[in-house]
Amino acid sequence: MAKNTLFVKSKLPNGFRRAGLAFDRNGVDVDPRELTEAQLDAILNEPNLIVVGAEAESADGRAKREFAEKAAAEKAAAEKAAAEKAATAKVAAEKAAKGKGAK
């Protein structure tokens, strides 16, 4: 199985067709990038097919993963900004304290 491909095979002895593609018991390599979202969802959700591969994820699953990744990135950015703001405030407070002590 090549990288970024799905290995899809039929559970039925005479093969099975789904999303305009034919699958036999021996299995077929499919590049998910060449499929529409509807085709990919149909293949991934078909109980008569066995699908193996790192890209074996429905459009809904992909959307949920991408949303979670975006939320995590936004949280990390907010935490970094808060830490930088706190560090700036600390430096300013230390400078102010030194300025008061010098008088």
C-alpha positions in Angstrom: 0.0 0.0 0.0 1.5 3.3 -1.1 1.6 6.3 1.3 -1.7 8.3 1.4 -3.7 5.5 -0.1 -6.5 3.4 1.2 -6.5 -0.4 0.8 -10.1 -1.4 0.2 -11.4 -4.9 -0.2 -14.8 -6.5 -0.4 -16.2 -8.7 2.3 -18.4 -10.5 -0.3 -17.0 -13.4 -2.3 -18.1 -12.0 -5.7 -16.8 -8.5 -5.0 -18.7 -5.3 -4.4 -19.2 -1.9 -6.1 -19.5 1.4 -4.3 -19.0 5.0 -5.3 -18.4 4.0 -8.9 -15.5 1.7 -8.1 -15.3 -2.1 -8.0 -13.7 -3.9 -5.1 -12.8 -7.6 -4.9 -11.7 -9.9 -2.1 -8.0 -9.3 -2.9 -8.3 -5.5 -2.3 -7.5 -2.4 -4.3 -5.4 0.6 -3.5 -7.4 3.8 -3.7 -6.0 7.4 -3.5 -8.6 9.3 -1.4 -7.4 12.6 -3.0 -8.9 11.4 -6.2 -12.3 10.8 -4.7 -15.1 13.3 -4.0 -16.1 13.6 -0.4 -19.3 11.8 -1.2 -17.4 8.9 -2.7 -15.0 8.7 0.3 -17.9 8.8 2.8 -19.7 6.1 0.8 -16.7 3.8 0.9 -15.8 4.5 4.5 -19.3 3.9 5.7 -20.0 0.8 3.6 -20.4 -2.3 5.8 -19.5 -4.6 2.9 -16.1 -3.1 2.5 -12.9 -3.4 4.6 -10.9 -0.1 4.5 -7.4 0.2 5.8 -5.1 3.2 5.7 -4.0 6.4 7.5 -6.3 8.5 5.4 -9.4 6.3 6.3 -11.4 9.1 7.7 -14.7 10.5 6.6 -15.3 14.2 5.8 -17.1 14.6 9.1 -14.1 13.0 11.0 -11.7 15.2 9.0 -13.8 18.3 9.9 -13.9 17.4 13.6 -10.1 16.8 13.6 -9.4 20.0 11.8 -11.7 21.9 14.2 -9.9 20.4 17.2 -6.5 21.2 15.7 -7.5 24.8 15.1 -8.9 25.2 18.6 -5.7 23.8 20.1 -3.6 26.2 18.0 -5.7 29.2 19.0 -5.5 28.2 22.7 -1.7 27.9 22.4 -1.5 31.3 20.7 -3.7 32.8 23.5 -1.6 31.2 26.2 1.6 32.5 24.5 0.2 36.0 24.3 -0.9 35.9 27.9 2.6 34.7 29.0 4.2 37.5 27.0 1.9 40.1 28.5 2.6 38.9 32.0 6.3 39.0 31.4 6.1 42.5 30.0 4.0 43.6 33.1 6.6 42.0 35.4 9.5 43.8 33.8 7.5 47.1 34.0 6.7 46.5 37.6 10.4 45.7 38.4 11.5 48.9 36.6 8.9 51.0 38.5 10.0 49.4 41.8 13.7 50.3 41.1 12.7 53.8 40.1 11.0 54.4 43.4 13.9 53.0 45.4 16.4 55.3 43.7 14.7 58.5 44.8 
